[in-house]
Every structure is written in structure tokens, then in C-alpha cells.
Amino acid sequence: MQQTVNQLAELIQGKVMGDGRTVISGVTSAEQPLAGHVAYLEDPERLEVLEASPLACLIVPRRITRSAKPLIQVEQPKLAWAQLLNLFF
């Protein structure tokens, strides 16, 4: 199953920053970044590391506003990520 960042953001009631047309093919953890997948980030200090990873998108708290990757801003990134796990699995 594939979804765009815009579609995922709508499902988790998030705000897209960046290219919402990016296609996402799965959900993974930040510790095991996979190409075309989305992961969540709560610590802004890890942003630079994840920007250099093959991840296609990050679910982040609203205080993170800029990235080289598309972002989905939400109040609770880990909860939103878990909701997407249910969608993909």
C-alpha cells in the first residue's frame, strides 16, 4: 500500500510542511530508517541525522517547522506514528 504525505497527514490530523505529494510506502522507526518510509521524531536535536537518512518523511511536534524532508506536524508524534502503523499493518 502506498499513500502520499498529504493523505497520511489527513488521517492523523497533521499539518504538512514541504512536498505533500511525496509517496510513502511504509512506516518504520527512526532507529531503522528505510527508503520511502515515514518515522516519528520528538527530539529536535536528532533532526539533522534523520534528514541524512533514506526516510521520505518525518512526523514531528509542531515546534519543528523546517526540514530538508517533508514533515507532518502533530501534537503527539508517537501517537500519530502508532496510528499509521495500524493503517499499514
Helices and strands as residue ranges (DSSP letters): E 3-4, H 5-12, E 15-17, E 23-24, E 26-27, E 37-40, G 44-46, H 47-51, E 57-61, E 71-74, H 77-88
